[in-house]
Amino acid sequence: MNVPHRQRWLAIIAGAAVLLLILDRLVFTPLVKTWDQRSTEISTLEKSIAKGRSLIERGPRLERLWKEMEANALPKDPAQAEQELISALDGWGRSTGIDLGSIKPQWRRGATDRYSTLECRIDASGSLSTLARFLYEVEKSPLALRIDSVELASRDDTGQKLSLDLLVSGLRLAPLEGRL
C-alpha cells in the first residue's frame, strides 16, 4: 500500500499526539502530582522545624514559667483550694472597696487527669475605678488564675454604679476525685 507523503506526515503527527497524550496521562501528570505532594510535605516539615527551633529557644523560659505555675497552683486538697481562692477574692474585694455579692465556686475536670480547675463566678458592684482595681488585683495575683469572662453593666442611669459578673479559673495540679 502506497501512502502519499502528506498522509504519512499526518499519520506521524497523529501518532505523536497520541503518544504525547499517553505520556501525559501515564508519566507527566503522576510526576507533577508527586512533585506537588512532596513540595507540600517539605513546606509542612519546614514549618515544623521552625516551630521546634522556636520551642527549643523558648525552652528555659517555658520551664521557668511552668515551675512558677506549679509553685503558685492551688493546693491539692479541694477544700483548702476553695478556701484559699475565696479568701483571696474576699481580700481583694475589701482592699479595692467593691461590694462582693456572691462567689460561687465549682470544680471542673481538666482535659487530662493531671489537673483540675476551680471556676468561681463572682458577682460584685462598685465604681469603674474600684472594679478595674479589683480586676488588676486578680490578674497580678501570684495564684495560677485565669480570667475567663468579664461582664460589666450599669446599675444606675448615670453609670456611676456598675455591676461585675466575673468568671475566674484557678489551676490545681491534681485530678478531680469523685464527685464535687
C-alpha positions in Angstrom: 0.0 0.0 0.0 1.4 3.2 -1.1 0.6 6.1 1.2 1.1 9.6 -0.2 3.8 11.7 1.5 1.3 14.2 3.1 -0.8 11.4 4.7 2.3 9.8 6.1 3.2 13.1 7.8 -0.4 13.4 9.1 -0.2 9.8 10.5 3.2 10.6 12.2 1.8 13.8 13.7 -1.4 12.0 14.9 0.7 9.1 16.3 3.0 11.7 18.1 -0.1 13.4 19.5 -1.5 10.1 20.8 2.0 9.3 22.2 2.2 12.7 24.0 -1.3 12.2 25.4 -0.4 8.7 26.7 2.9 10.1 28.1 0.9 13.0 29.8 -1.5 10.6 31.4 1.0 7.9 32.5 4.2 9.9 33.2 3.8 13.7 33.4 0.6 14.0 35.5 1.7 11.5 38.1 5.1 13.2 38.3 3.5 16.6 38.8 1.2 15.3 41.5 4.1 13.7 43.3 6.1 16.9 43.0 3.2 18.9 44.5 2.8 16.4 47.3 6.5 16.5 48.1 6.5 20.3 48.0 3.6 20.4 50.4 5.3 17.9 52.7 8.6 19.9 52.6 6.7 23.0 53.4 5.0 21.3 56.4 8.3 19.9 57.6 10.0 23.3 57.3 7.2 24.8 59.4 7.5 22.0 61.9 11.3 22.5 62.1 10.8 26.3 62.7 8.3 25.6 65.4 10.6 23.1 67.0 13.5 25.6 67.0 11.3 28.2 68.5 10.3 25.8 71.3 14.0 24.9 71.9 14.8 28.6 72.1 11.9 29.3 74.5 12.6 26.1 76.5 14.3 27.6 79.5 11.7 30.4 79.8 8.8 27.9 79.5 10.4 25.7 82.1 10.8 28.6 84.4 7.1 29.6 83.8 6.0 26.1 84.5 7.9 25.9 87.8 6.4 29.2 88.8 2.9 27.9 87.8 3.5 24.7 89.8 4.5 26.8 92.8 1.5 29.1 92.6 -1.1 26.4 91.8 -4.0 25.9 94.2 -3.4 23.3 96.9 -4.1 19.6 96.2 -6.8 19.5 98.9 -10.0 20.7 97.3 -11.4 22.3 100.5 -8.2 24.1 101.1 -8.0 25.2 97.5 -11.5 26.6 97.6 -10.8 28.4 100.9 -7.6 29.9 99.6 -9.2 31.2 96.4 -12.3 32.6 98.2 -10.2 34.2 100.9 -8.0 35.8 98.2 -11.1 37.1 96.3 -12.6 38.4 99.5 -9.3 40.2 100.5 -9.1 41.8 97.1 -12.7 42.9 97.3 -12.1 44.5 100.7 -8.9 46.2 99.7 -10.4 47.7 96.5 -13.7 48.7 98.1 -16.1 46.8 95.9 -19.2 45.1 97.2 -18.9 41.3 96.6 -22.4 40.0 96.1 -21.6 36.3 95.7 -18.8 33.9 95.0 -19.9 30.6 93.5 -17.1 28.0 93.3 -17.4 24.9 91.0 -14.9 22.2 90.3 -14.1 21.2 86.7 -12.2 18.2 85.4 -9.2 19.0 83.3 -8.7 17.8 79.7 -6.3 15.3 81.2 -6.0 13.6 84.6 -3.1 15.8 85.5 -5.1 18.8 86.6 -8.5 20.2 87.6 -9.8 23.7 87.8 -11.8 25.6 90.3 -14.2 28.0 88.5 -15.6 30.9 90.6 -18.4 33.0 89.3 -18.2 36.4 91.1 -21.0 39.0 91.3 -19.8 42.4 92.5 -20.6 46.0 92.2 -18.8 49.3 92.6 -17.5 52.2 90.6 -15.4 51.8 87.4 -12.2 52.6 89.2 -12.8 50.1 92.1 -13.8 47.3 89.7 -10.8 48.0 87.5 -8.6 47.8 90.5 -10.2 44.5 91.6 -9.6 43.1 88.1 -6.0 44.3 88.3 -5.5 42.6 91.7 -6.9 39.3 90.4 -4.8 39.5 87.2 -1.5 40.3 89.0 -2.1 37.7 91.7 0.7 35.1 92.1 -2.0 32.4 92.2 -2.4 30.4 89.0 -5.6 32.2 88.0 -7.2 32.9 84.6 -10.0 35.4 83.9 -12.4 33.6 81.6 -15.1 36.2 81.2 -15.9 39.7 82.4 -19.3 41.4 82.1 -19.9 45.0 83.2 -23.3 46.6 83.4 -24.6 49.9 84.7 -26.9 49.7 87.7 -28.0 53.4 87.6 -28.8 56.0 84.9 -25.6 57.9 85.3 -23.3 54.9 85.1 -21.6 55.6 88.4 -22.6 52.2 89.9 -21.6 49.2 87.9 -22.1 45.5 88.3 -19.4 43.0 87.5 -20.0 39.4 86.5 -16.6 37.7 86.5 -15.6 34.1 85.8 -12.2 33.1 87.2 -10.5 29.7 86.9 -7.8 28.5 89.3 -5.4 25.7 88.4 -4.9 22.7 90.7 -2.3 20.2 89.6 -4.3 17.2 90.8 -7.1 15.3 89.2 -10.7 15.8 90.4 -11.5 12.9 92.8 -15.1 11.6 92.9 -18.0 14.0 92.6 -17.6 17.5 93.9 
